[in-house]
Amino acid sequence: MDDDDKQARIQAARDSFSGRGLTDTQFAEAWALSGIIRGQINRSGSFHEKLTDYAHAFARNERFDAMRSEAILRDIYKGRYGETMNQTRETLLAAEKELPQTAHSIAFAHADSISGLIQAGETMPFYQAYDRMAVRLAGELGITQSGAKVLMKESYAAAYGQDLYKAGKEVEQAYHKPVRDAGNAPRKAEQLPSRNRS
């Protein structure tokens, strides 16, 4: 998003019914919470629990109740993204039902690259590599990250006849765990003398 687009979105949210009545601090908090809720929708395709939790937290130190807080968050979200939370959710879920024919091959390419991420450079644990590829795949296909993970698991199992999670954990044990343990060794050695003194 470029600066002009961001400023236009901020202005649209600020001009919303709820946005006009907020202080700058309240608006900044509502803006941040709308981004967190968007992340939850992109991750799981759901937002009700997160919205309820944050609406209560937002209202806790304000002069409005949780119901008003929820309305504020919904207005700011709509101003910021140009659609309601439910419209965002429905768009993602509809895309999962109408996947392109190439979706499984794209998902397989992402799933197959996970082992390389675990092994390369600084290395990383399986859960981080899996999540990184799910975020990329979800962005490419316009689906939820949880839907992308399911698609990667299915395509990997179809290609290799093996569970992606199990295969990833094996690569993690072989490559990431030794690097992680070697990095932790100096810290553990420093802690040992202080424990012995006590």
Solvent accessible surface area in square Angstrom, and as a share of the most:
residue,aa,sasa,rsa
1,M,139,0.62
2,D,93,0.48
3,D,113,0.58
4,D,117,0.61
5,D,53,0.27
6,K,88,0.37
7,Q,107,0.47
8,A,61,0.48
9,R,75,0.27
10,I,46,0.23
11,Q,99,0.44
12,A,47,0.37
13,A,0,0.00
14,R,55,0.20
15,D,72,0.37
16,S,20,0.13
17,F,147,0.61
18,S,1,0.00
19,G,0,0.00
20,R,156,0.57
21,G,68,0.65
22,L,15,0.07
23,T,79,0.46
24,D,112,0.58
25,T,106,0.62
26,Q,28,0.12
27,F,19,0.08
28,A,60,0.47
29,E,75,0.33
30,A,0,0.00
31,W,34,0.12
32,A,54,0.42
33,L,15,0.08
34,S,0,0.00
35,G,23,0.22
36,I,73,0.37
37,I,0,0.00
38,R,61,0.22
39,G,36,0.35
40,Q,27,0.12
41,I,0,0.00
42,N,46,0.24
43,R,122,0.45
44,S,39,0.25
45,G,7,0.07
46,S,52,0.33
47,F,3,0.01
48,H,105,0.47
49,E,143,0.64
50,K,63,0.27
51,L,1,0.01
52,T,60,0.35
53,D,91,0.47
54,Y,62,0.23
55,A,1,0.01
56,H,97,0.43
57,A,44,0.34
58,F,4,0.02
59,A,11,0.09
60,R,172,0.63
61,N,139,0.71
62,E,53,0.24
63,R,244,0.89
64,F,40,0.17
65,D,87,0.45
66,A,23,0.18
67,M,162,0.72
68,R,88,0.32
69,S,0,0.00
70,E,47,0.21
71,A,40,0.31
72,I,2,0.01
73,L,0,0.00
74,R,86,0.31
75,D,41,0.21
76,I,0,0.00
77,Y,0,0.00
78,K,107,0.45
79,G,15,0.14
80,R,37,0.14
81,Y,41,0.16
82,G,64,0.61
83,E,43,0.19
84,T,46,0.26
85,M,3,0.01
86,N,55,0.28
87,Q,88,0.39
88,T,5,0.03
89,R,64,0.23
90,E,87,0.39
91,T,83,0.48
92,L,19,0.09
93,L,58,0.29
94,A,53,0.41
95,A,27,0.21
96,E,50,0.22
97,K,170,0.72
98,E,140,0.63
99,L,57,0.28
100,P,69,0.43
101,Q,185,0.82
102,T,76,0.44
103,A,1,0.01
104,H,92,0.41
105,S,73,0.47
106,I,48,0.25
107,A,0,0.00
108,F,55,0.23
109,A,59,0.46
110,H,21,0.10
111,A,1,0.01
112,D,56,0.29
113,S,47,0.30
114,I,2,0.01
115,S,39,0.25
116,G,37,0.36
117,L,38,0.19
118,I,0,0.00
119,Q,71,0.32
120,A,63,0.49
121,G,78,0.75
122,E,160,0.72
123,T,20,0.11
124,M,25,0.11
125,P,20,0.13
126,F,4,0.02
127,Y,143,0.54
128,Q,82,0.36
129,A,0,0.00
130,Y,28,0.11
131,D,56,0.29
132,R,105,0.38
133,M,8,0.03
134,A,0,0.00
135,V,68,0.39
136,R,125,0.46
137,L,0,0.00
138,A,8,0.06
139,G,64,0.61
140,E,108,0.48
141,L,24,0.12
142,G,33,0.32
143,I,5,0.02
144,T,2,0.01
145,Q,29,0.13
146,S,50,0.32
147,G,15,0.15
148,A,0,0.00
149,K,55,0.23
150,V,76,0.44
151,L,10,0.05
152,M,0,0.00
153,K,86,0.36
154,E,87,0.39
155,S,7,0.04
156,Y,24,0.09
157,A,45,0.35
158,A,91,0.70
159,A,58,0.45
160,Y,114,0.43
161,G,69,0.66
162,Q,68,0.30
163,D,71,0.37
164,L,5,0.02
165,Y,122,0.46
166,K,121,0.51
167,A,10,0.08
168,G,4,0.04
169,K,72,0.31
170,E,89,0.40
171,V,29,0.17
172,E,14,0.06
173,Q,103,0.46
174,A,63,0.49
175,Y,103,0.39
176,H,21,0.09
177,K,67,0.28
178,P,69,0.44
179,V,75,0.43
180,R,99,0.36
181,D,60,0.31
182,A,67,0.52
183,G,53,0.51
184,N,38,0.19
185,A,54,0.42
186,P,80,0.50
187,R,127,0.46
188,K,124,0.52
189,A,62,0.48
190,E,130,0.58
191,Q,69,0.30
192,L,100,0.50
193,P,63,0.40
194,S,56,0.36
195,R,159,0.58
196,N,113,0.58
197,R,195,0.71
198,S,126,0.81
